[in-house]
Amino acid sequence: MSEDVARLVEISIRDLHGIDSRAGAAAVAREVVRLNMAVRDLARPVLHFSDQPADFAAALLRHADPANA
């Protein structure tokens, strides 16, 4: 994780949300990076970088769990 991500998270927490982070900006930044990587890994076989924004919704529908219908 880069220091830039932690710095941006710190600015976001302080300036945009107006709260003090109990976990600290570095911990929040690590979790943001971890979640981004997890989503990217799951989406990679389903979505292509050249897909249009509407393709995301279509992919969600195609791969939806029927138990959640």
SVG drawing of the C-alpha trace seen along z (x, -y; Angstrom):
<svg xmlns="http://www.w3.org/2000/svg" viewBox="-37 -19 41 39">
<polyline fill="none" stroke="black" stroke-width="0.4" points="0.0,0.0 1.3,-3.4 1.6,-6.3 -0.4,-8.3 -3.5,-6.1 -3.2,-6.5 -2.8,-10.3 -5.9,-10.5 -7.9,-8.3 -6.9,-10.6 -8.0,-13.7 -11.3,-12.0 -12.0,-11.0 -11.1,-14.4 -12.3,-16.8 -15.2,-15.0 -16.7,-13.1 -15.7,-15.4 -14.9,-12.6 -11.8,-11.2 -10.9,-7.7 -10.7,-5.3 -8.8,-2.8 -6.4,-5.2 -5.9,-6.2 -3.3,-3.5 -5.6,-0.7 -8.5,-2.1 -6.3,-2.5 -5.1,1.1 -8.7,2.3 -9.7,0.2 -6.9,1.7 -7.8,5.2 -11.4,4.8 -10.5,3.3 -8.3,6.2 -10.9,8.7 -13.6,7.1 -11.2,6.8 -10.2,10.5 -13.9,11.6 -14.9,9.4 -11.9,10.2 -13.4,13.3 -16.8,11.7 -16.0,8.2 -13.5,6.9 -11.7,3.6 -13.4,2.4 -17.0,3.1 -19.4,0.2 -20.9,-0.8 -24.2,0.8 -22.4,4.1 -21.8,4.3 -25.5,4.4 -26.0,7.0 -23.3,9.1 -24.8,8.9 -28.1,10.1 -26.5,12.9 -24.6,14.2 -27.2,13.5 -27.9,16.3 -31.5,17.5 -32.0,18.0 -31.9,14.2 -34.7,13.7"/>
</svg>
